[in-house]
Amino acid sequence: MTGGSDHAFVYSRADGVQDIGAIGGVAAFATGISNNGSVIVGKYFGAFNFHLYSYYNHAFIYTKTGGVKKLGALSGKSAEAHSISPDGTTFNGSYIDSDGESYAYSAKI
């Protein structure tokens, strides 16, 4: 935790703890990791909603070779990546569209 924000991280015996960062938001949380640790998915706090007095979540994916890629809110208000397949090729999550409807999704990497 640096500057008062929560960071996602990856750990290996060889490299120890590697900070992925807050991904440009206030906080980031890793929610799924592939079996070999090369792909991580999660969420970070995106835009602040003053009416609800909370943050909208945005999804991200991290790979050792490509670093962090922000997926944002997937053209809606809020999105999360919840889990990833053991081989790191497919992840699942949920999002809320601009009308406030909730959906589940599955995406191929």
C-alpha atoms as a printed R data frame, in Angstrom:
    type eleno elety resid chain resno       x       y       z
1   ATOM     1    CA   MET     A     1   0.000   0.000   0.000
2   ATOM     2    CA   THR     A     2   1.521   3.274  -1.141
3   ATOM     3    CA   GLY     A     3  -0.023   6.706  -0.714
4   ATOM     4    CA   GLY     A     4  -3.045   5.301   1.121
5   ATOM     5    CA   SER     A     5  -4.322   3.111  -1.712
6   ATOM     6    CA   ASP     A     6  -4.696  -0.666  -1.981
7   ATOM     7    CA   HIS     A     7  -2.662  -2.396  -4.685
8   ATOM     8    CA   ALA     A     8  -3.002  -5.717  -6.457
9   ATOM     9    CA   PHE     A     9   0.115  -7.881  -6.493
10  ATOM    10    CA   VAL     A    10   1.556 -11.121  -7.799
11  ATOM    11    CA   TYR     A    11   3.795 -13.416  -5.780
12  ATOM    12    CA   SER     A    12   6.274 -16.090  -6.750
13  ATOM    13    CA   ARG     A    13   8.956 -17.845  -4.711
14  ATOM    14    CA   ALA     A    14  11.603 -16.736  -7.164
15  ATOM    15    CA   ASP     A    15  10.621 -13.039  -7.375
16  ATOM    16    CA   GLY     A    16   8.719 -12.466  -4.125
17  ATOM    17    CA   VAL     A    17   5.928  -9.874  -4.101
18  ATOM    18    CA   GLN     A    18   5.598  -7.807  -7.287
19  ATOM    19    CA   ASP     A    19   3.298  -4.764  -7.063
20  ATOM    20    CA   ILE     A    20   0.845  -4.454  -9.949
21  ATOM    21    CA   GLY     A    21  -0.294  -1.094  -8.578
22  ATOM    22    CA   ALA     A    22  -3.586   0.692  -8.048
23  ATOM    23    CA   ILE     A    23  -4.086   0.609 -11.857
24  ATOM    24    CA   GLY     A    24  -4.760   4.342 -11.984
25  ATOM    25    CA   GLY     A    25  -7.639   4.267  -9.527
26  ATOM    26    CA   VAL     A    26  -7.844   4.637  -5.775
27  ATOM    27    CA   ALA     A    27  -7.498   0.895  -5.193
28  ATOM    28    CA   ALA     A    28  -7.101  -2.355  -7.125
29  ATOM    29    CA   PHE     A    29  -7.925  -5.930  -6.156
30  ATOM    30    CA   ALA     A    30  -6.775  -9.122  -7.861
31  ATOM    31    CA   THR     A    31  -9.712 -11.556  -7.989
32  ATOM    32    CA   GLY     A    32  -8.429 -14.381 -10.183
33  ATOM    33    CA   ILE     A    33  -5.118 -15.901 -11.229
34  ATOM    34    CA   SER     A    34  -4.225 -18.604 -13.744
35  ATOM    35    CA   ASN     A    35  -2.601 -21.808 -12.495
36  ATOM    36    CA   ASN     A    36   0.896 -20.773 -13.566
37  ATOM    37    CA   GLY     A    37   0.466 -17.180 -12.300
38  ATOM    38    CA   SER     A    38   1.041 -15.562 -15.684
39  ATOM    39    CA   VAL     A    39  -2.451 -14.012 -16.002
40  ATOM    40    CA   ILE     A    40  -4.318 -12.085 -13.294
41  ATOM    41    CA   VAL     A    41  -7.753 -10.443 -13.495
42  ATOM    42    CA   GLY     A    42  -9.391  -8.075 -11.074
43  ATOM    43    CA   LYS     A    43 -11.100  -4.786 -10.468
44  ATOM    44    CA   TYR     A    44 -10.071  -1.255  -9.646
45  ATOM    45    CA   PHE     A    45 -12.065   1.720  -8.455
46  ATOM    46    CA   GLY     A    46 -12.915   3.907 -11.414
47  ATOM    47    CA   ALA     A    47 -15.287   6.881 -11.432
48  ATOM    48    CA   PHE     A    48 -16.823   8.080  -8.176
49  ATOM    49    CA   ASN     A    49 -20.630   8.164  -7.983
50  ATOM    50    CA   PHE     A    50 -21.622  11.023  -5.674
51  ATOM    51    CA   HIS     A    51 -25.278   9.925  -5.607
52  ATOM    52    CA   LEU     A    52 -24.374   6.450  -4.278
53  ATOM    53    CA   TYR     A    53 -21.267   7.779  -2.515
54  ATOM    54    CA   SER     A    54 -19.208   4.900  -3.856
55  ATOM    55    CA   TYR     A    55 -16.890   4.051  -6.732
56  ATOM    56    CA   TYR     A    56 -17.840   2.266  -9.912
57  ATOM    57    CA   ASN     A    57 -15.623  -0.761 -10.442
58  ATOM    58    CA   HIS     A    58 -13.578  -1.228 -13.599
59  ATOM    59    CA   ALA     A    59 -12.014  -4.491 -14.767
60  ATOM    60    CA   PHE     A    60  -8.359  -5.124 -15.558
61  ATOM    61    CA   ILE     A    61  -6.190  -7.955 -16.820
62  ATOM    62    CA   TYR     A    62  -2.479  -8.381 -16.124
63  ATOM    63    CA   THR     A    63  -0.033 -10.610 -17.935
64  ATOM    64    CA   LYS     A    64   3.664 -10.993 -17.212
65  ATOM    65    CA   THR     A    65   4.464 -10.195 -20.834
66  ATOM    66    CA   GLY     A    66   1.962  -7.372 -21.440
67  ATOM    67    CA   GLY     A    67   1.592  -5.760 -18.018
68  ATOM    68    CA   VAL     A    68  -1.722  -4.206 -16.976
69  ATOM    69    CA   LYS     A    69  -4.508  -3.561 -19.466
70  ATOM    70    CA   LYS     A    70  -7.505  -1.573 -18.252
71  ATOM    71    CA   LEU     A    71 -10.779  -2.988 -19.538
72  ATOM    72    CA   GLY     A    72 -12.774  -0.199 -17.913
73  ATOM    73    CA   ALA     A    73 -16.511  -0.532 -17.416
74  ATOM    74    CA   LEU     A    74 -17.085  -2.443 -20.686
75  ATOM    75    CA   SER     A    75 -19.192   0.424 -22.115
76  ATOM    76    CA   GLY     A    76 -21.384   0.476 -19.012
77  ATOM    77    CA   LYS     A    77 -21.270   2.002 -15.549
78  ATOM    78    CA   SER     A    78 -19.325  -0.678 -13.706
79  ATOM    79    CA   ALA     A    79 -17.519  -3.952 -14.471
80  ATOM    80    CA   GLU     A    80 -15.582  -6.604 -12.603
81  ATOM    81    CA   ALA     A    81 -13.512  -9.603 -13.609
82  ATOM    82    CA   HIS     A    82 -14.201 -12.333 -11.035
83  ATOM    83    CA   SER     A    83 -12.269 -15.415 -12.100
84  ATOM    84    CA   ILE     A    84 -10.003 -16.824 -14.773
85  ATOM    85    CA   SER     A    85  -9.678 -20.307 -16.211
86  ATOM    86    CA   PRO     A    86  -6.768 -22.426 -14.951
87  ATOM    87    CA   ASP     A    87  -5.007 -22.110 -18.338
88  ATOM    88    CA   GLY     A    88  -5.458 -18.300 -18.368
89  ATOM    89    CA   THR     A    89  -7.419 -18.111 -21.638
90  ATOM    90    CA   THR     A    90 -10.943 -17.195 -20.460
91  ATOM    91    CA   PHE     A    91 -12.242 -14.991 -17.671
92  ATOM    92    CA   ASN     A    92 -15.668 -14.364 -16.181
93  ATOM    93    CA   GLY     A    93 -17.208 -11.347 -14.556
94  ATOM    94    CA   SER     A    94 -20.157  -9.021 -14.267
95  ATOM    95    CA   TYR     A    95 -21.042  -5.529 -15.393
96  ATOM    96    CA   ILE     A    96 -23.762  -2.941 -15.025
97  ATOM    97    CA   ASP     A    97 -24.853  -1.225 -18.222
98  ATOM    98    CA   SER     A    98 -25.691   2.473 -18.575
99  ATOM    99    CA   ASP     A    99 -29.359   1.724 -17.712
100 ATOM   100    CA   GLY     A   100 -28.411   0.010 -14.453
101 ATOM   101    CA   GLU     A   101 -29.085  -3.572 -15.635
102 ATOM   102    CA   SER     A   102 -26.667  -6.248 -14.357
103 ATOM   103    CA   TYR     A   103 -25.129  -8.909 -16.588
104 ATOM   104    CA   ALA     A   104 -22.651 -11.750 -16.326
105 ATOM   105    CA   TYR     A   105 -20.058 -12.231 -19.061
106 ATOM   106    CA   SER     A   106 -17.342 -14.589 -20.193
107 ATOM   107    CA   ALA     A   107 -14.465 -13.369 -22.357
108 ATOM   108    CA   LYS     A   108 -11.722 -15.116 -24.290
109 ATOM   109    CA   ILE     A   109  -8.257 -13.589 -24.023
